[in-house]
Amino acid sequence: MRIWHIPLDPGPHVVARCLDLLDGAERAQVSRLASPELARRYTVAHGATREVLGALVDARPAGLRYRVGRWGKPELDGYPGLHHNLSHSGEVALLAVSADQPVGVDVERLRPSLRARALADRYFLPAEARALARRPQAEQPWWYQRFWTRKEACGKASGVPLVVALRFGVYRHAVPPPAEGDAGPCRLADVATEPGYLAAVAMLGTEPYDVQHRRWPEQTVHSGGSPDAR
């Protein structure tokens, strides 16, 4: 698996280049966004995704087409063996790509003022909510968002809606699906990214996998890996 770290404020010339790569649906989405800042972030995240995927399949980035999966997850049309997933928050985007199994990634900007305990009681499994409540109050937002990124990543890899993903138990790195859900098991890894953000990645199945981290547009490579990958 490879993960591209994408800064979303790369300068006006790069933003313009990314805008030129978007298709009609993506441009329409840009026009609907509420602020120039949100439009820039969306443009760069999706333009960078096209550049990365185009390089991997040796195709024009602007000519790539997507189809929509079961729960709205975009899939690259014409390349069924290449799996990808994009997440962005604040000024950071992460793009996970795999030629092995479906992947999911989530990145979240840390929010220290989050009402973490109440949210955990509402959305998380009881054991997770109790574990968070045992943490010092100042640490609870961090732990809430750590669990959230893991659940989102597993849900995206398994191809299920968020309401099912929230029922994943994310204490362990090999995550079984909820008993009442139709998701497959996935293997989870926390991802180091920019200061002030938390992220996680997951791949369908339970086999360990290696992770290579790259930075767009430089695409500098450094080594990483899922837990227990040897």
Secondary structure, 3 states (H helix, E strand, C coil): CEEEEEECCCCHHHHHHHHHHCCHHHHHHHHHCCCHHHHHHHHHHHHHHHHHHHHHHCCCHHHCCEEECCCCCEEECCCCCCEEEEEEECCEEEEEEECCCCEEEEEEECCCCCCHHHHHHHHCCHHHHHHHHCCCHHHHHHHHHHHHHHHHHHHHHHCCCHHHHCCCCCCCCEECCCCCCCCCCEEEEEECCCCCEEEEEEEECCCCCCCEEEECCCCCEEECCCCCCC
